[in-house]
Structure formats: C-alpha cells, structure tokens
C-alpha cells in the first residue's frame, strides 16, 4: 500500500540529493507550485472523481486505507509538499525553513493568517500536537513514527513561538525535511480532547464516518459536506483556503469535489464515458479503446506519463510460514531465485498492463536520482532454467503426477497466492504466475480477497505467498518501515519484529544480508552528507536485487482519462501534472 500524494494525481521527477537550506520563496501572490498551472483558471463547477470503496474512517491516522487518504488529502495540509514537476520540496503550511549544516535540526516558519475551515486560527500548537501526540504515537494504527526515529531515538519537536517550530534529531538526519511531507497537520482544538497519547483506541474512534462532518476541519482547499455510505463523498470549497493561483485568486477553482464510490474498473470507465466522472484511472486493457475514441474525436483525452510514486507490484513469500516445508522453501534464496526465473515480466507488461508499465527498481523508482540500475538482477524469464534450479534443490516429481514434491519426500509443492480480486491488475498477474508455475510442477492456488484487506492479512501473517504493492518515495529512508528488516511493514519476515513495539528487532535471527541492510538504513538515516547516503542506498539496492526479500514484477505508468472540458490537467516533460485544487472547467 502507498498513501496517495497530497492532492496531486501524480508525483513525478526525482528529488535532488542536496537537501535545501532555505525554502523556495514565493513570487507575487502565488503560493503553490507554478507547474500546476498550464493556464490560469476560472472559478465554479464540480469536479467528480471516483474511489473504489467507502472510506474506513475520516481519521487519517486510524486506518491503513487509500480511500480515506484520497478524500482527506483534500481536507488536510502538510507542512511541506513537493513540486509535481521537479519533485523538489515546496512550501505548504511551512512558508520557509532552514536546515542546519550539521543535519540535526530544521527550523520551520509557519504561514501566518491561515485558518481552519471552522474559522479557528492555525498555529504551532496544531503542528506540535500532530507531530508529538499523533504522528509519532506508536499506539495508532497508521502512525508515522518510523520516519521520526533514528534507530530507537525519536526526533524531538519544539514550539519556538506561535509561528515557529524546531525539529531536532539526536544525530544527523538527511531525510528530515522529506519526512515532514508525510504528515497531514490536524486541528488541536478538535482532536486534543481524545488524548491520543493516553488513549490511542479512543482517538482512533474520532472522526469516524458517522461523525458529524462539522467536527472534521482542515486547512486544505476543500471540506467535507456530505457522505452517503457506499455511494458518494461530497466536499465543498473551504472558504478559508490560503492557496492562491499566479494571479492571486483564491483556490480551489471548483466549488465542489465529489467522489463516487465505484468498485469495478469497468464500471468506472462506463461512468466516465457517460459523463458522470470528470476523470478516471484507466488500466492497460482499457487504454487502446479509449485512445482510439479520443483520436476519433471523442471529447476526452487519454494521457500517459512516467511516475515516481506509482506502486510497483511485488511477489512475497511468507518466510515464517506455519507449514515447515513451505517455510524451508520460502526462506531459501535459491528457491526464490527459481521463482523469479518463472516470472514472465514481458508478458505481464504486454498483456496485463497492455504495455503501460516498465521494469521496476529495487525499492527505488528508476526516475529517482537515488536509483541504481539493478535490472540485470531481475533475470530473464526462463522456465527451463527454473526447473533445473528446482531439480538441483531436490524438488522433483517423485510421485510422477506432474507436481513436484518437497526434498524430504513429503507432499506436493503447493501453496496459495493471495491477491486483490477487485483490482484491475492483480488477477491477471496471478493467473500468469499460476499457469507458468504449473508447467514446471508447482501447484499454485489463487486466493482472491478484497484489495483493502490484502495488507492487513499479510501483516497478520495469514498468507503463504502474496501479490502486493508499496509505493516508491523521493527518499529511500521514508520506506524504512518496509525495507529495513524488523520494520513495521516488513511482513514477509515477521519473526524479525521486536518483542515490544519500539524495541530492538530480532537481530540474531537475521541473515547476513538482512543484517547489512538493517545497518545500512541505520547508518544512512544518521548522515547529513547526501553523497554518503547515496553510496549506502546503492549498496542496499544491490543487496535487495541479489537476495530477493520480495520479487519485483512491474511498475505502472501514470495513465488517466479526463474530459476535455477540464483545464490544468496535462502532460509536461512526460509527466502527468494535475491537482484537485488547480483543475477547472473551461
């Protein structure tokens, strides 16, 4: 899972490796990235989009749910955001900042005059409440504590004055500013009463989907207006929005933003063609037909670009499986190498994505400046060689029934493949893997479940193998909870988890490569020197590629369809540029 980028349809180009020492200044009255404006828009109208399921909550830190994030990213703001074209840090609620030369502290000057949607003034108290009581709170299901720690030592947050906040690390922390792009700022005056530090469970009940919407306030461009379960979430323009376009006009342009809840990708496209949706994500299978219609004169556009955050699909094996035979197989790098040889990425990209995907990086997007080209380690599809590898490991068809047996002479080699049945991509990948593995004597049973339950099921260890996604980020450190062994989302090796939350992971159980990766993340987060950090992350990518904690499959392009009545929805430098607050009706 990956949390969607705040308000942006796609975050694209890579982040420069040298961390800024001073925020980019604003020019004139504009205070949002100029790349969002192909042209200055006009006010009025309704933007209608879709989500695939009802939000589980309106509390950003209570659930791991992309539908919640999609809605609430329009209501809440970050301190710092990213320019969608350059992916460089850009001011949001923090108007400017300084980053100390030793890499240990950042001082943020907050934007003055900002009000919450209920009219209350925004200030440093809201920031401290969010960062200390909520984002760093390990008792909350969707906390962000991993990015606010160096090893076991947390960052500290201090209010300097009503509009100044200082973040301090016990050691140099090169990703400090990037970490702040993760966290939406919450209203202290609405949520402090739930005492998240004292009673996390009570806090996670706040802002439930049945809560009075007047209680849910933000500084973002929109605010919640109404919610009909399993049908629609409606938002209206926040009258106190602080954003201004290049001419100083208050944003957003649209009066209303509506999310229709449409589970099926085909139903989403049907709604788009019928004019019920202004824009819709499209799959590779849908792309050619829609593109032909566009070229034939349809009043919509279909665009394609590369992306940074687009989550690549990976295939993971439960190395702590309760089945002793599977645990031994899945924990053996040689077995995983054989499985990787059975992955026909070319066919998957051509048939499932219809060519609208590419080879992924190992934990880093290929367009990122952190990326190291590890493609040779993805290996070419070779079923014959996969079979030879399995033979050499003792996985042979001793019963002569077409299915291999475990080396112990035990049962057939058979396992389940968990995947999101309601996803447009996963079932197709699962069927290809099942078919190819059957050709080399491995029986795979497809286990399709609702997409929103895949990650929780994996985190609970209730799987044998699984197709899953995690998004790439502009700084590898922001994904340490996934890729650092013992991290909260390192679900394929839950036995490495610390005995108690926040404790030291099970270092003794780590393989040499896992221990080195653990140390790399620990060392890299404590460095302010970006060149040194890059060398460490380069080593990590090679270790990832060679040791296959998971098998990377494909990274999708940014592809979308939108009606041509919309302005400021476009492609520039092969990147999709869009924002809910800058889109307008022509």
C-alpha positions in Angstrom: 0.0 0.0 0.0 1.1 3.6 -0.5 -0.5 6.7 0.7 -1.5 8.9 -2.3 0.4 12.1 -2.7 -1.4 15.0 -1.2 -3.8 16.5 -3.8 -1.6 15.5 -6.7 -2.7 13.0 -9.2 0.9 12.0 -9.8 4.2 12.9 -8.2 6.9 12.6 -10.8 10.5 13.8 -11.2 13.2 12.9 -8.7 14.4 14.8 -5.7 17.8 16.5 -5.8 20.3 14.8 -3.5 21.4 18.0 -1.8 18.9 19.0 0.8 17.9 22.6 0.7 19.0 25.0 3.4 16.2 27.5 2.7 12.7 27.1 1.3 11.9 28.3 -2.1 10.4 31.8 -1.8 7.0 32.6 -3.4 6.7 35.2 -6.1 3.9 37.7 -6.0 0.7 36.4 -4.5 1.0 32.9 -5.8 1.9 30.3 -3.1 1.5 26.9 -4.8 3.8 25.2 -7.4 3.6 27.1 -10.7 4.0 23.8 -12.6 0.3 23.1 -11.7 -0.9 25.9 -13.9 -0.8 25.4 -17.6 -3.1 28.3 -17.6 -4.9 30.4 -15.0 -8.4 29.0 -14.4 -11.8 30.3 -13.5 -13.9 29.6 -10.5 -17.0 27.5 -10.3 -18.2 24.0 -11.1 -18.0 20.5 -9.7 -15.1 18.0 -10.1 -16.3 14.4 -9.9 -13.8 11.6 -9.3 -14.1 8.0 -8.0 -12.8 5.8 -5.3 -13.1 2.0 -5.2 -14.6 1.6 -1.7 -16.1 3.6 1.1 -13.5 5.3 3.4 -13.0 3.2 6.5 -12.7 6.5 8.5 -12.0 10.2 8.1 -9.3 9.9 10.7 -6.0 9.7 8.7 -4.1 8.1 11.5 -6.7 5.5 12.5 -6.7 3.3 9.3 -4.5 2.0 6.6 -6.8 2.9 3.7 -6.1 4.6 0.4 -9.8 5.6 0.1 -9.5 7.6 3.3 -6.3 9.2 2.2 -7.7 10.1 -1.2 -10.5 12.0 0.4 -8.7 13.5 3.4 -5.7 14.7 1.3 -8.1 17.4 0.1 -9.1 18.4 3.6 -5.7 18.4 5.4 -2.4 20.0 4.6 1.3 19.1 5.1 4.0 21.4 6.3 6.0 20.8 3.2 4.8 19.4 -0.1 6.5 18.5 -3.4 6.5 20.3 -6.8 4.8 17.7 -9.1 7.2 18.5 -12.0 10.6 18.6 -10.2 9.7 16.7 -7.0 11.6 19.3 -5.0 10.4 20.4 -1.6 7.9 23.3 -1.8 6.3 25.3 1.0 2.8 24.5 2.2 1.9 25.3 5.9 5.5 25.9 6.5 6.2 29.0 4.5 10.0 28.7 4.8 12.6 26.7 6.7 16.3 26.4 7.4 18.2 23.1 7.7 21.2 23.2 9.9 24.6 22.4 8.3 25.2 19.5 10.7 21.9 17.9 9.5 20.5 17.7 13.0 17.8 20.3 13.1 15.3 22.2 10.9 13.5 25.4 11.9 10.2 26.0 10.2 8.4 29.3 9.9 4.7 28.7 9.6 2.4 30.5 7.3 0.6 33.3 9.1 -3.1 34.1 8.6 -4.1 30.5 7.9 -7.4 29.5 9.4 -9.0 26.1 9.8 -12.2 25.6 7.9 -14.3 26.4 11.0 -12.5 29.8 11.3 -10.1 29.0 14.1 -6.5 30.2 13.7 -3.8 27.7 12.7 -0.5 27.9 14.6 2.4 26.0 16.1 0.2 24.3 18.7 -1.5 22.3 15.9 1.8 21.3 14.5 3.2 20.1 17.8 0.0 18.2 18.7 0.1 16.4 15.3 3.8 15.5 15.4 4.1 14.6 19.1 0.7 13.2 20.1 -0.3 11.6 16.8 2.3 11.1 14.0 4.9 9.8 16.5 2.4 7.8 18.5 3.2 4.1 18.1 -0.2 3.2 19.6 -2.0 4.5 16.5 -2.6 2.1 13.6 -1.4 4.5 10.9 1.3 6.4 12.8 4.4 7.7 11.1 6.8 7.0 13.9 9.2 5.1 11.7 10.2 8.3 9.8 10.6 10.2 13.0 13.2 8.0 14.6 16.9 7.4 14.1 17.3 3.9 15.3 15.4 3.8 18.6 15.9 7.5 19.3 13.0 9.7 18.3 13.1 13.2 16.8 12.0 16.0 19.1 9.6 18.8 18.2 9.6 22.2 20.0 7.4 25.2 19.7 9.7 28.2 19.4 6.9 30.7 19.1 3.3 30.8 17.8 4.6 30.5 14.2 7.9 28.8 14.5 8.6 25.1 15.1 12.0 23.4 15.5 12.6 19.7 14.7 15.8 18.2 16.3 17.4 14.8 15.7 19.9 13.1 18.1 22.1 12.5 15.1 22.3 14.0 11.6 19.2 13.0 9.7 19.4 13.6 5.9 15.7 12.8 5.2 14.3 15.1 8.0 12.6 17.6 5.7 11.3 14.9 3.3 9.8 13.1 6.4 7.7 16.1 7.1 6.0 15.7 3.7 4.3 12.5 5.0 2.3 14.1 7.8 -1.0 16.0 7.4 -1.5 18.5 10.2 -4.5 18.1 12.4 -6.6 20.7 14.4 -5.6 20.6 18.1 -8.8 22.3 19.1 -10.9 19.5 17.7 -8.9 16.4 18.5 -6.8 17.0 21.6 -9.8 16.1 23.8 -9.4 12.5 22.6 -6.0 12.3 24.3 -4.2 10.2 21.7 -1.2 9.6 23.9 -3.2 8.4 26.9 -6.0 6.6 25.0 -5.0 5.7 21.4 -8.0 3.5 20.9 -10.4 6.3 21.8 -8.6 8.6 19.4 -8.9 6.2 16.6 -12.7 6.3 17.0 -12.7 10.1 16.4 -13.7 11.3 13.0 -15.4 8.0 12.2 -17.5 8.0 9.0 -20.7 8.5 11.1 -19.2 11.5 13.0 -20.8 15.0 12.4 -18.9 16.4 9.4 -18.8 19.8 11.0 -16.4 18.3 13.5 -13.9 17.4 10.7 -12.0 20.5 9.9 -8.8 21.2 7.9 -6.7 23.9 6.3 -6.9 22.2 2.9 -8.7 23.5 -0.2 -11.9 21.6 0.5 -14.0 20.5 3.4 -16.4 17.6 3.9 -20.0 18.3 3.0 -21.9 15.0 3.0 -21.4 11.3 2.9 -23.7 8.5 1.7 -22.4 5.1 2.6 -21.2 3.1 -0.4 -22.3 5.8 -2.8 -20.7 9.2 -2.5 -18.4 11.5 -0.5 -19.0 15.2 -1.2 -16.7 18.1 -0.4 -17.1 21.9 -0.9 -14.7 24.7 -1.2 -13.1 25.7 2.1 -13.9 29.4 2.4 -10.8 29.9 4.4 -8.4 28.3 1.9 -5.0 30.0 1.9 -3.9 28.9 -1.6 -3.6 31.5 -4.4 -3.0 31.0 -8.1 -0.5 33.0 -10.1 -2.9 36.0 -10.3 -3.7 35.8 -6.6 -7.1 34.2 -7.0 -8.2 32.0 -4.1 -8.0 28.3 -4.8 -9.6 25.8 -5.4 -11.3 26.8 -8.6 -14.1 24.2 -8.3 -17.0 24.9 -5.9 -17.4 21.2 -5.2 -15.4 17.9 -5.3 -17.3 14.7 -5.3 -16.1 11.1 -5.0 -18.4 8.4 -6.4 -17.8 5.0 -4.8 -17.4 2.6 -7.8 -15.7 -0.7 -7.1 -15.2 -2.1 -10.6 -12.6 -0.5 -13.0 -15.0 -1.3 -15.9 -17.9 0.5 -14.1 -15.6 3.5 -13.5 -14.9 3.8 -17.2 -18.6 3.3 -18.0 -19.4 6.2 -15.7 -16.6 8.3 -17.3 -18.0 7.7 -20.8 -21.5 8.6 -19.6 -20.1 11.9 -18.2 -20.7 11.0 -14.6 -17.0 11.2 -13.8 -14.7 14.0 -15.0 -11.6 11.8 -14.8 -10.9 8.1 -14.2 -7.8 6.0 -13.8 -7.5 3.5 -16.6 -5.9 0.1 -17.0 -3.7 -1.1 -19.8 -6.6 -3.1 -21.2 -8.8 0.0 -21.4 -6.2 2.3 -22.8 -6.3 1.3 -26.6 -10.0 1.6 -27.0 -10.2 4.9 -25.1 -7.2 6.3 -27.1 -8.9 5.3 -30.4 -12.0 7.1 -29.3 -10.0 10.2 -28.4 -8.3 10.2 -31.8 -11.7 9.7 -33.5 -13.0 12.9 -31.9 -14.3 12.0 -28.5 -14.5 14.9 -26.1 -11.9 13.5 -23.7 -8.2 13.0 -23.5 -6.1 10.0 -22.5 -2.7 10.8 -21.2 0.3 8.7 -20.2 3.5 9.6 -18.3 6.1 8.2 -16.1 5.7 8.4 -12.3 7.7 8.3 -9.1 5.2 7.2 -6.6 3.3 4.7 -8.8 3.5 1.5 -6.7 5.3 -1.5 -8.4 3.8 -4.9 -7.9 5.9 -7.4 -5.9 5.5 -11.1 -5.1 6.3 -12.1 -1.5 6.6 -15.4 0.3 5.9 -15.9 4.0 9.3 -17.0 5.3 7.7 -17.6 8.7 5.0 -19.9 7.3 3.5 -22.3 9.8 4.0 -25.1 7.2 7.5 -26.4 7.9 8.1 -27.4 4.2 7.0 -24.0 2.9 9.0 -22.1 5.5 12.1 -24.0 4.5 11.5 -23.4 0.8 10.5 -19.7 1.1 13.5 -19.0 3.3 15.9 -20.4 0.8 17.3 -17.8 -1.6 17.9 -20.5 -4.2 14.1 -21.3 -4.2 13.2 -17.7 -4.6 15.7 -17.3 -7.5 14.0 -20.2 -9.2 10.6 -18.5 -8.7 12.0 -15.3 -10.2 13.1 -17.1 -13.3 9.4 -18.2 -13.7 8.2 -14.5 -13.8 7.4 -13.5 -17.3 7.6 -9.8 -16.9 7.5 -9.1 -20.6 4.2 -11.0 -21.0 2.7 -9.3 -17.9 3.6 -5.9 -19.1 2.3 -6.6 -22.6 -0.9 -8.4 -21.7 -1.9 -7.3 -18.2 -0.7 -3.7 -18.5 -1.1 -3.5 -22.2 2.5 -2.1 -22.4 1.8 0.7 -20.0 4.3 -0.4 -17.4 8.1 -0.9 -17.2 10.7 -2.8 -15.2 10.9 -1.6 -11.6 13.8 -0.7 -9.4 14.6 -2.5 -6.2 12.9 -0.2 -3.7 13.7 2.9 -5.7 11.9 4.3 -8.8 14.0 4.3 -11.9 13.4 8.0 -12.4 14.8 8.8 -9.0 18.3 10.2 -8.5 18.7 7.6 -5.8 18.2 4.8 -8.3 20.9 2.3 -9.2 20.4 0.2 -12.3 19.9 -3.3 -11.0 17.8 -4.6 -13.9 20.3 -7.4 -14.7 19.2 -9.0 -11.4 15.6 -9.1 -12.5 16.6 -12.0 -14.7 15.0 -13.0 -18.0 12.1 -15.4 -18.0 13.4 -18.9 -18.3 11.1 -21.8 -17.2 13.6 -24.4 -18.3 16.3 -22.9 -16.1 13.8 -22.5 -13.2 13.1 -26.2 -13.5 16.8 -27.1 -13.5 17.3 -25.0 -10.3 14.4 -26.8 -8.6 15.8 -30.2 -9.6 19.1 -29.2 -8.1 17.4 -28.3 -4.8 15.7 -31.7 -4.7 12.2 -30.6 -5.7 11.4 -33.4 -8.0 8.2 -35.2 -9.2 8.8 -38.4 -7.2 5.1 -39.4 -7.4 5.0 -39.0 -11.2 1.8 -36.9 -11.1 3.1 -33.8 -12.7 3.7 -32.0 -9.4 7.0 -31.7 -7.7 7.5 -33.0 -4.1 9.5 -31.4 -1.3 13.1 -32.7 -0.9 12.0 -34.5 2.3 9.9 -36.8 0.1 6.9 -35.2 1.6 3.7 -33.8 0.0 3.4 -32.0 -3.3 4.9 -28.5 -3.6 1.7 -26.5 -3.4 0.9 -23.0 -2.0 -1.7 -20.3 -2.1 -1.2 -17.0 -3.9 -3.1 -14.2 -2.1 -4.1 -11.2 -4.3 -6.7 -8.4 -4.6 -9.6 -9.9 -6.6 -11.2 -6.5 -7.1 -8.0 -5.0 -8.6 -7.7 -4.5 -12.3 -4.2 -5.8 -12.5 -3.6 -8.4 -9.8 -5.9 -11.2 -11.0 -4.2 -11.2 -14.4 -0.7 -11.4 -12.9 -1.8 -14.2 -10.6 -3.2 -16.3 -13.4 0.0 -15.9 -15.5 2.1 -17.0 -12.5 -0.2 -19.9 -11.7 -0.1 -21.1 -15.3 3.7 -20.9 -15.7 4.5 -22.5 -12.4 2.2 -25.4 -13.3 4.4 -26.0 -16.3 7.3 -26.7 -14.0 5.4 -28.8 -11.5 4.5 -26.2 -8.9 0.8 -26.0 -7.9 -0.5 -22.6 -7.0 -4.0 -22.0 -5.7 -5.3 -18.5 -6.3 -6.8 -16.8 -3.3 -8.6 -13.6 -4.2 -9.8 -11.3 -1.5 -10.9 -7.6 -1.3 -8.0 -5.3 -2.0 -8.3 -3.3 1.2 -7.8 -6.5 3.3 -4.6 -7.7 1.5 -2.1 -5.8 3.5 -3.8 -6.4 6.9 -3.9 -10.1 6.1 -0.2 -10.1 5.2 0.7 -8.2 8.3 -1.1 -10.8 10.4 1.0 -13.5 8.7 -2.1 -15.2 7.3 -0.7 -16.0 3.9 1.6 -18.3 2.0 2.5 -16.1 -0.9 1.0 -12.7 -2.0 1.0 -10.1 -4.7 1.2 -6.7 -3.1 2.3 -3.1 -3.8 4.3 -0.5 -1.9 4.9 2.9 -3.4 8.3 4.4 -4.2 9.2 7.6 -2.4 11.5 10.5 -3.1 13.9 9.4 -0.4 14.6 5.7 0.4 14.6 6.5 4.1 10.9 7.2 4.0 10.3 3.5 3.2 12.5 2.0 6.0 9.4 0.6 7.8 9.0 -1.6 4.7 12.5 -2.5 3.5 14.5 -2.4 6.8 14.4 -5.9 8.3 12.3 -5.7 11.5 10.3 -2.8 10.2 6.6 -2.5 10.9 5.6 -3.3 7.3 8.4 -5.9 6.7 5.6 -8.5 6.6 7.3 -11.5 4.9 9.7 -11.9 7.9 7.6 -11.1 10.9 9.9 -13.1 13.1 12.3 -10.2 12.9 9.9 -7.9 14.7 11.0 -6.5 18.1 9.4 -8.3 21.1 7.8 -4.9 22.1 6.8 -2.0 19.9 9.7 0.4 19.5 12.3 -2.2 20.8 15.3 -3.7 19.0 14.4 -6.1 16.2 15.5 -9.7 16.4 19.0 -9.1 15.1 20.1 -12.7 15.9 17.6 -14.2 13.5 18.7 -12.0 10.6 20.7 -13.5 7.7 24.0 -11.7 6.9 22.3 -9.7 4.0 19.4 -8.7 6.2 21.7 -7.5 9.0 23.7 -5.5 6.5 20.5 -3.9 5.1 19.4 -3.2 8.7 22.7 -1.4 9.3 22.6 0.5 6.0 19.3 2.1 6.9 20.5 2.8 10.4 23.7 4.4 9.1 22.1 6.3 6.2 19.4 8.0 8.4 22.1 9.3 10.7 24.0 11.1 7.9 23.6 14.6 6.7 26.0 14.1 3.8 23.8 13.2 0.8 26.7 11.6 -1.3 27.4 9.2 1.6 23.8 8.4 1.9 23.6 7.7 -1.8 26.5 5.2 -1.6 24.8 3.3 1.2 21.5 3.2 -0.6 23.2 2.0 -3.8 24.7 -0.9 -1.8 21.2 -1.6 -0.4 19.7 -1.8 -3.9 22.3 -4.4 -5.0 21.7 -6.4 -1.8 18.0 -6.3 -2.5 18.4 -7.4 -6.1 20.7 -10.3 -5.2 18.8 -11.6 -2.1 15.2 -11.2 -3.2 13.4 -10.4 0.0 10.5 -10.0 -2.4 10.4 -10.4 -6.2 9.6 -7.1 -8.1 7.4 -7.6 -11.1 6.4 -4.3 -12.9 5.9 -0.6 -12.3 2.9 1.0 -13.9 2.9 4.2 -15.9 0.8 7.2 -14.9 -2.3 6.9 -17.1 -5.6 8.7 -16.9 -8.6 9.8 -18.9 -10.2 13.2 -18.4 -12.9 15.1 -20.2 -11.5 18.0 -22.3 -13.7 20.5 -20.5 -11.1 20.4 -17.7 -8.2 22.7 -17.6 -4.8 22.3 -15.9 -4.8 18.5 -16.5 -1.9 17.8 -18.8 1.4 16.2 -19.5 4.7 18.0 -19.4 8.2 16.5 -19.8 6.5 13.1 -19.9 5.0 13.7 -16.5 1.3 13.8 -15.7 0.6 17.2 -13.9 -2.7 17.6 -12.1 -4.1 18.8 -8.8 -7.6 18.9 -7.5 -7.3 22.5 -6.4 -5.9 23.8 -9.7 -8.2 21.9 -12.1 -11.1 24.0 -13.5 -13.9 23.8 -16.0 -13.0 25.6 -19.2 
